[in-house]
Amino acid sequence: MLSPNRKSRTTQATLRFALLAAVAIVINYFDPPLPFLPGAKLGLSQISTMLCLEMYGALATIALVVLRVLVTGIMKGNLMTITSLLSFGGSLGAVIVMVLLKKAFGKHIGLPTVSTVGGICNNVSQYLLLLITNTVGTLWYYLPALVVAGGAAGYLIGGLSLAVLSRLDRALHGSVPVEQR
């Protein structure tokens, strides 16, 4: 049986994960498309993904992505469509690459850089899925715009995630720096 203190920490971790998932679902549901780039969104729900990756690691982040795609797919009524496939494939591809980056470089790589690469991988993964499913013909000229947009959005998401993580850290642990805990 878990000690009361350990049980409390487990409950708190589960509650924080549930809050990250809820925030990701709500933000993803209302995230508007970019008017100047057809089919693209800013991806603000990825802030929750980045926070989950930092706080809980790879498996919890994959669980968060699956949960977000399933619930928003059900809510929007497009669960079994190419939209959900693209959302899942792009997010999963990005998470895998971000996890590998964090494992390879550890503390030597910052959250904005990891998120930038994740944003690019998200768009490239989605584009490759479109090519595999023959949904797009030969739109190779669109790929550079997707890479630039993914990188810019990823950098923005990474910076916002870093700011939120810093504030969460202060709120949860006071003024003690992360390295001293």
C-alpha positions, -999 to 999 in steps of 0.1 A, spaced: 0 0 0 12 35 -8 21 58 20 -3 88 25 24 112 12 32 91 -19 -5 86 -25 -10 124 -24 18 129 -49 4 103 -72 -31 119 -70 -16 154 -77 4 141 -107 -28 124 -121 -48 156 -115 -21 178 -133 -21 154 -162 -59 155 -164 -58 193 -164 -32 193 -192 -54 170 -212 -85 191 -206 -67 223 -216 -52 206 -247 -87 194 -258 -104 228 -253 -77 248 -270 -75 223 -299 -113 224 -303 -113 262 -307 -79 267 -325 -88 286 -356 -71 279 -390 -46 303 -403 -62 324 -431 -30 328 -451 -20 291 -451 -48 267 -461 -52 237 -438 -27 251 -412 -34 260 -376 -12 277 -350 -14 246 -327 -17 263 -294 -28 230 -278 8 219 -283 17 240 -253 1 212 -232 20 186 -252 53 204 -244 44 208 -207 35 171 -205 68 162 -222 88 183 -197 68 172 -166 59 135 -173 80 122 -202 74 103 -234 47 78 -225 24 103 -208 29 127 -238 19 100 -262 -11 93 -241 -20 130 -240 -18 132 -279 -40 101 -283 -65 114 -258 -66 148 -274 -71 135 -309 -98 110 -298 -118 134 -277 -117 163 -302 -124 140 -330 -155 128 -312 -165 163 -303 -161 176 -338 -176 145 -354 -146 138 -376 -130 109 -356 -127 85 -386 -117 111 -412 -84 122 -428 -85 152 -404 -81 130 -373 -55 108 -391 -34 139 -399 -38 153 -364 -27 120 -348 1 113 -373 15 148 -372 14 150 -334 28 115 -329 56 121 -354 65 154 -336 65 138 -302 87 109 -313 113 133 -328 111 156 -297 116 127 -273 146 115 -294 161 151 -293 157 153 -256 173 119 -251 202 127 -274 209 162 -261 194 162 -226 198 196 -209 219 210 -238 188 217 -259 162 243 -250 124 239 -250 120 264 -279 144 245 -301 127 211 -293 93 227 -300 106 243 -333 118 209 -346 85 194 -333 65 219 -353 84 212 -385 81 174 -380 44 178 -373 38 195 -407 62 172 -426 45 141 -410 11 154 -421 23 162 -456 38 127 -459 5 112 -447 -13 131 -474 11 118 -500 7 82 -488 -31 84 -488 -30 101 -523 -50 130 -509 -27 155 -525 -11 152 -559 22 169 -565 20 199 -541 57 199 -534 58 237 -537 36 239 -506 61 220 -484 86 249 -479 57 271 -466 47 243 -442 82 239 -429 86 276 -423 51 279 -407 58 248 -386 91 262 -374 77 296 -366 47 282 -348 69 257 -330 93 284 -318 63 304 -305 48 274 -288 82 266 -272 86 301 -259 51 302 -245 56 267 -230 88 278 -213 70 308 -198 41 287 -185 65 260 -172 85 287 -153 53 301 -137 41 266 -129 74 258 -113 73 290 -91 37 283 -82 43 247 -72 77 249 -56 81 285 -46 113 304 -56 135 273 -55 153 268 -88 146 235 -107 182 224 -103 181 226 -65 151 203 -60 
